[in-house]
Amino acid sequence: MAGPLQAQLPWHSAVRDRDGNLWLGTYGQGLWRLSPDQQLEEIPLTTTQPGHVFELTEDREGNVWAATMQGAYRLRDSDFLQFGQPEGLADPVFVVTQSPVDDAIWAGSEGSGLFRLGRDGDIRQLGTEQGLSNINVSALLVDPDNTVWAGTFGGGLNRIASDGSISHFSVENKLPDNHVMGLTRSRDGRLWVAANGGLGYLDPGADVFERQHGLPETLLRQIMEDSRGALWIASNSGLIRLQNGESTLWDSSDGLGSSLVSTTYEDADGVLWIGSREAGLARLEGDRLFQYGLQHGLPQLSVLAILEDDQDTLWMSGADGLVSVPRAELNAVARSEADQVRAQLYDETDGLRSAQFLGGFQPAGWRARDGTLWFGSNRGLVAVDPTGFEPAAPVPRPLIEQVRVNGEVIAPAQPLQLPADAHTLEVDYTVPRLGNPEAIRFRYQLEGFDRDWQDVAGRRTAYFTGLTPGKTTLHIAAHLKDSAFDPTRLEQQVSLEIYREPYWYQTWWFLLLACAVVGLALLAIYRFIRHRAGLRERRLELLVGRRTRELQIALSRVEEISRIDSLTGVANRRFLDENLDKAWSQCAAKQVPVSVIMLDLDFFKQYNDSTGHQAGDDCLRRVAESLQAGVLREGDLIARYGGEEFIALLPGADSAAALAGAQRIHSRIGALRIPHPDSPVSDFVSVSVGVATAWPGSAPGTPDLLMQRADRALYAAKSGGRDRVSVWEQGRSSGYGAPD
């Protein structure tokens, strides 16, 4: 109730505040305020009947305090104008806009219909009784002729003419869906509707909507026409641009922090600002998209409406409050010219009834022609005059209230003396500020204990355990929640010197004695370790010597195994190949010949089949022993070539010497007289021999060619009836039969 001063008001306490208002406390009629223009207004302190106000005072921060039987009440100015249930409006409010004709504010609510706030303060409500199709109003638009379009959540679209008559549009009029989320009118006069079922438009003078095709099937929330005539649509699948009938989608795969886009705003430079419910603010300039986050200084990741004031500051409503940030600072971060912005967050601590704003409907915020910014919240409408914000009062220096050691309260002396058994330390601190104490943030740092300042938000107690003996200093600082912390501002800090007594075993003399004892012990241990190490070193040397000899023997054995045929004991083919190449090179250097004798036991398979493999192995061993038993010269090599074939390598032997050696081999094997029951050429094991000679230093050839020639000679011996020697000669092989 407000009106002129009533002389009969029974007041008995009064105070005049710094704005010139006279506050009057009464007995039984509550609290009253008389403005400088002599308007008297009752200030309700409770929802019950007016009570007794015994005393009034104003503190240095401008708060007015009223003493009542129920307790003390604090009253302070708010930077926000709020309209909710106490003012005759509904909670919550989805959308808000302004009439271009009479400047009335229109607000759409959840469950209470449509409200009109006149400039004279009159509030008028429209519901289903007045002709609305639904009382959940989710979209608003006012035409230049003062026609109001009200979209509803489930009841389609309402058109409220300037004379108050209401007509309805629904899916029967080809509205995309009866759940209308957004409305806008493009420059060509076309009315666009964003709905749950898609995008539709109504041409001027038409009564039937047309559907816009080619868009993603998703929930559309808001529509905005930019300065170039393109339509931007906020949706649950991302940001859609509709231009010349073609649509383009930006979503999380294109750099958006979230595909749940809530709102869009175009600034005077043509930059598009994008708000999302979960990922905060994004900036689109041309084709360059930049996503902001908490790391850039934004205090919340929910942007439901974006407005701009005359100081080029963006105001963004969200789920945790209202944020203001200079647009120039946002541009600087996007262009890598700065790392963070200076953002201000306003919530309940700043006088808001609720920090939870609403969005996803159009318009969730509106800038009035006088520059006032309007937002919808779950506690009604919030109006902001950006020019009316007063700078926050400086934060006073913190005070230390109480100190507890091991849970016991002690006097907070300077310096603070702690006993040696001080296991826990608790320091209570505060700031002598009565107005908005929730906006104070604290940090502290204990020298030698904390590497950096500890941010404890609004907590007013510092906890420490395990303090080391000696001197240290505790620093406590306070600052407003939206201001940057500056550790150099000593006027916002308080320091407490602390000295903790050491235990006897922590004193310097005990530590010195302990160091001496430890040093002597370490010296004795060192000498003992050196002695033990010497013994181990000598044992290790003996062990290494023995193991080295064993390893050398093992390596010799491995080397021997690698070049000896395990069955016959003569060289294997690998060793033969190595020595053949070596002999070829040596003979080439000395200009001497080299010869190869290749022999094969005749019909050895039949021998194995008739006598068994064991007898076959014994036969091969006897033949190898015979070849090794002085048949050839010193320096010659006998090797098993494979199966029943053997090779004799004769470095320096010409063809005559090689032939003589081959004949000795042939005769010696025949002299073994090993019975061969299945040989068609002899009653005993016989051998076919091929001989080849080459001059590496004077004639072209290779070791492989020499082996091929010996093989051809062997083949000639076999073809000539076996049990004979054959010599390779240029163009032919000469054979020598078995002796009579």
Beta strands, then each sheet from edge to edge (+ up, - down):
strand 1: 2-4
strand 2: 11-16
strand 3: 22-26
strand 4: 31-34
strand 5: 39-43
strand 6: 53-58
strand 7: 64-68
strand 8: 71-75
strand 9: 80-83
strand 10: 93-98
strand 11: 105-109
strand 12: 114-117
strand 13: 123-126
strand 14: 137-142
strand 15: 148-152
strand 16: 157-160
strand 17: 166-169
strand 18: 180-185
strand 19: 191-195
strand 20: 198-202
strand 21: 210-212
strand 22: 220-225
strand 23: 231-235
strand 24: 238-243
strand 25: 246-250
strand 26: 261-266
strand 27: 272-276
strand 28: 280-285
strand 29: 288-291
strand 30: 305-308
strand 31: 313-318
strand 32: 321-326
strand 33: 344-346
strand 34: 365-367
strand 35: 373-377
strand 36: 380-384
strand 37: 399-405
strand 38: 408-410
strand 39: 416-418
strand 40: 424-430
strand 41: 440-446
strand 42: 454-455
strand 43: 461-465
strand 44: 470-480
strand 45: 493-500
strand 46: 594-601
strand 47: 637-642
strand 48: 645-651
strand 49: 687-694
strand 50: 725-729
strand 51: 732-736
sheet 1: 1+ 5- 4+ 3- 2+
sheet 2: 6+ 7- 8+
sheet 3: 9+ 36- 35+ 34-
sheet 4: 10+ 11- 12+ 13-
sheet 5: 14+ 15- 16+ 17-
sheet 6: 18+ 19- 20+ 21-
sheet 7: 22+ 23- 24+ 25-
sheet 8: 26+ 27- 28+ 29-
sheet 9: 30+ 31- 32+ 33-
sheet 10: 38+ 37- 40+ 43-
sheet 11: 39+ 45+ 44- 41+ 42-
sheet 12: 47+ 48- 46+ 49- 50- 51+
end
